Amino acid sequence: MTRVAAIDCGTNSIRLLVADADPSTGELVELDRRMEIVRLGQGVDRTGRLAPEALERTFAACRQYAGVIEEHGARKIRFVATSASRDAENRDEFVRGVLDILGVEPEVISGDEEAEFSFIGATKELMGRDHFEKPYLVVDIGGGSTEFVVGDDHVRAARSVDIGCVRMTERHLVHDGVVSDPPTPEEIAAIRADIDAALDLAEESVPLTGAATLVGLAGTVTTVAAIALGLDAYDSEAIHHSRISLDQVQEITGRLLASTHAERAAIGAMHPGRVDVITSGALILLAVMKRTGAREVVVSEHDILDGIGWSVA
């Protein structure tokens, strides 16, 4: 067993996994998994820079995670940063802050690397199980970007495109610092147009039809699954490997589009940090399912974080 700590810092959230990796069984034995919504990508699409308050929220979470890592005695740490820090002019400031707190330099990885980690994390435990047919199409809907990866035992093709729940919300639903509540038909149409254009780009590199199993990752997908399952509170065990139909995703997306901030906040399984961005995320998920022809999505709680864990082990 090798005790590892993996940190995934995205546009919307920063997450930590501390686990013992057992190469003989292909298992990551989870010791601690946690998430904080820090919205590192706040305003990046508009300004091209990481906001000071977003950096401080992220550094506060890093200080908390440093204590958890020390408590568990993990000696191998890998910190991976994705879309927001790729796009920012002042990412060096972010790198220095993380290095000072955790003693490791964050790796600002490419979209293709992000896609590969997501695929490994999501599919490693599916392989060899008859009820999860290959090939898999793994879709990771993040805050700033969405990754598409197709493969069986290995990645065949991957593409990252710049659509995500935070990016779409800030681009189309925020006016003078206020989020449309609920969005107008024109705003919804603009988001859908951006999503369709991004799916066209993804399809240049990744075949979006023909996969036997669509696997959905990250907070948008797991939150939609929690709503579909009728959970009063977020339950990762119930959500992991649940199957959510296209009809369910369509119904939930329609409900979210018609809802107010207060109505979304009242959903028991909704994280407070997702209330304003879940609508855009649901639109992405629905568009992906329609484009791929998938009748259902298999929801995975294991994703890029687990892939990072395996890479450091």
Secondary structure, 3 states (H helix, E strand, C coil): CEEEEEEEECCCEEEEEEEEEECCCCEEEEEEEEEEECCCCCCHHHHCCCCHHHHHHHHHHHHHHHHHHHHHCCCEEEEEECHHHHHCCCHHHHHHHHHHHHCCCCEECCHHHHHHHHHHHHHCCCCCCCCCCCCEEEEEECCCCEEEEEECCCEEEEEEECCCHHHHHHHHCEECCEECCCCCHHHHHHHHHHHHHHHHHHHHHCCCCCCCEEEEEHHHHHHHHHHHCCCCCCCHHHHCCCEEEHHHHHHHHHHHHCCCHHHHHCCCCCCHHHCCCHHHHHHHHHHHHHHHCCCEEEECCCCHHHHHHHHHC
